[in-house]
Amino acid sequence: MGNLHSLIRDLQRRKARERRGLVVAEGRRLVADALASGAAVRAVLAAGDVAAGPAAALIADAAARGIQVEVVARAEFDALADTETPSGVLAVVEWAPLALAAVRLEPGPAVVLVLDAVQDPGNVGTMVRTAFALGARCTIALDGSADLRSHKVLRSAMGAIFRHRVVQARAEECLTFLEAEGVVLWAATMDGAPIVPGAQVPQRLALAVGNEGGGIRPELLTRAALRAAVAMRPGAESLNAAVAAGILLHQVRDAGR
């Protein structure tokens, strides 16, 4: 794999992550999740002060799997890490978002989360994590969304990024896919109708959540069968995009029960 340090530095650049099909998963929890999920972990780098302590079991697990493990001084690790307070462990993992051409939804009920140019990487990662937790079949990030391979998206998504189908697509490509799969599109908007208990929810549903500032693009709004909103008390400000997505996904899941 060549020099691990050079590779990690290279992967700080978006183009390098895209070209190599690799990401850097930083933090003990995220590295452990990558290993537990069966993701293709190529290498693990650890700082000496945690390698024989808090991360010892994690490093032993990686070594037992035949994964390249390197232990370096704390100062050397911190110089390579991408977080403000590095925990002392990171991994290089093979991961890239799927193309829609490689995705088919299984027969039966299905919920899909669509991110329409959601630009905050923390929101994107949290939405992927929430979609996985609430049983969505996949998350489709449309053009204009944050870089799915970025360290901030990976940290926010945690292990869900390695267990949940995450797709990158253009808007028109997504609409064609949903139609072919028999999936009804709903759009999350401020002026939409609340999803009440007992509401009729399509068995195969895509919920689109829009850009933090601009909302959902017109071509999706015109194709949406329903505009859905989170019911809020008068005078309340609009919710964070990830929070709204979580509430609506939960309501969609439970509406027909």
N, C-alpha and C positions, 0 to 999 in steps of 0.2 A: 504494500500500500504506500510505500515511500515514506518520507518523513512525516510523522503524525502532526508535529507542530506546524509545519508549513501547510498541511491540509486544513487544519482547524482555522488558521488565519485566512486561508483562501475562502473557506465556507462562511466567512463573515460577509462576503459579497453575494448579493442575490443572483447574479449571473452565474457564479461558480456553483451555487446550490442547484440551480436549474440544470446546468450542464452536466454535473456529476451525479445528480439524483440522490444527493446526500444532504442530511441536516445534522445540526449539533443539538443534542438533547442535554441540557444542563441542569444539574440538581439531583440529589440522591433519589428523590421520589420519582422523578421523570425517567431517570436511567433504570430504576427498578421496574417501572411500568413498561418500558420498552423491552426489557428482558422477559418479563412475565407474559407479555402479549405475543411473543414469538417473532417480533420484528427482527429484521436482519441487522444486528448490531455489529459494526465492523471493528470498532476499537473503543476502549475505555481509557480515559486519562484521569488520574487522581492526584491530589496533593498529599504529600507525605504525612501531614498531621492528621488526616482522616483515614488514610489507607490502612493504618494499623489499629484504628479505633472505630468510629461510627460507620465507616464504609467498608470495613473488613469483610463482612459477610457478602456484601454486594460484589466486591472485587473477586472474592473467591468463587462466587457463582459465575461471573463472567469468564474467569480463567478456566473453570471446569468445562465450560462450553466451547473452549478452544478460541475464545475471542482475545485479540491482542490487548494486553493491559500494560500501561506504562505509568509509573509513579514518579512524580517530580517534586521539587521543592515548592513550598506554598507560593513564594514570590513568582516563580516561573508559571505556575498554574494560573494565578491571578492575572498575569499579563496576557494569557490566552483566553480567559473567560470573558463572557459578554454581559455578565450581570454586575450590579454595583457591589453586592456582598456575596461573592462566590461561595458556594457550599463545599467545594473541593472535589466534585466529581462531575465529569461530563462524558458523553458517548457520541460517537459518530455513527449514524444510523442511515440505512438505505430507506428513503421515503420520498414519495412525490405524490401530488394529487392525481386522482384518476381522470381519464378522459371520458366523456359521456358515452362514447362508442364502446367502452369496455364495461358499461353498467347496464344491468337489466334487473328490474324489480321482480321479486318473487310474486307469484299469484296471491290474491287475497288482499286484505286491508294493508294499507301502507301510508305512512306520513313521510313527506320529504320537506326539509327546511331549505329555503332558497335565500341566499344572502345577496342582496342587490347593491353592489358597490359599497359594502360596509367597510369603512376605511380604518377604523381603530383596531389594531391587532389584538388588543386585550378583549374587545367585544367579539371579534371573530373567533378567537380561541374559546372563549366562554360559551359561545353559541354552539360550537362543535361539541364541547363537553356536555352541554345541556341536551342537545339533540340525541346524543348517544344514550344519556341517562334516561331520557323519556321515551326511548324506543323508536326514534325516527330511523327510516331505512338508510338514508344518506343525507349529506349536506352538500348543496351545490352552491359554490361561490362564483358569482358572475364577474365579468370583467369590471375592473375598477375597485375590486375588493382588496384588502390588505394582502401582502405576500404570505401565502399559507405556510411557507417554509421558514418564516422568520422565527427567531428565538422567542419573541413575545407571544406569537400565536401558539407555539408549541408549549410554552410554560402555562399559558392560560387554559389550553385544551387538556393538558396533562396526558394521562395514558389513553384518553379517548382518541387522540390523533392516530394512534397505532391500531385501534380496534374498530373504528367507525369509518365507513366509506365517505371520503371527502373528495369532491369533484370540482374541477375548474372548467368553466364553460362560458361561452358568449350567450347573451340574452336570447337571441333568436334560436340558437341551438338548444337552449334549455326548453323553450316553449315547444319546439318540435318534439323533443324527448317526452315531455309531459303528455302531450297529445297522443303520441304513439303508445305510451304506457297506460293510457286511460286514467290519468291523474288530473283532478280538478284543481285549479289554481285559486287560492284566496290570497288577498293582499292585506297586510297589516297597515292601517292608516289611522290617523287621529280622528277622522270624521266617520269611521266605520261603525258597524253595529257590534255591540258586545256579544260574546258567545255565552249564552245562558245555559244552565243545566237542562238537559233534555233536548238541546238544539239538534237539528238534523245535520250531521257532518258526513260528507262523502266518505265512502270506504277508502278511496285512494285520493289523498289530498296533499297538495303542496302549499306550504305557508311561506309567502315571500315577505321578508323584512328589509326595509330600505335603508338607504344612506342616512347617516346621522343628521345631516343638515338638509339634504334635498329630498328625502323620502324615496319612493319607488318610481322608477322611470316610466314614462307614459305608455310605452309599448307593453309593459307588464300590466299596468292598471287597466288598459282597455281590454285585456284578455282575462282579467280576473272575474270569476263568477260571483265573488263576494268581497266586500271590504270589511275587515274585522278590526275591532278595537278593544283595548283593555278598558273596562268600566272604571272610572276614577271620580273622586269627589270634585265638585265644582271648584275651580280656581287652582287645581293641581297642575303642575308643569308636566310636560311630556316625559315619559320614562326613558331611561337608558335603553338603547336598542336591544342589548342582550337580556336585560330584565324583561322587557316587553315580549321578546321571543320566548323566554322561558314560561311566562304566564300563559301565553296563547297556546303553546305546545301542550302544556298541562291541561288547559281547558278543552282543547281539541281531543286529547286522549280520553278525558273523563266525561265529555258531554253526553255521549250515548249510553253511559252506564246506568 
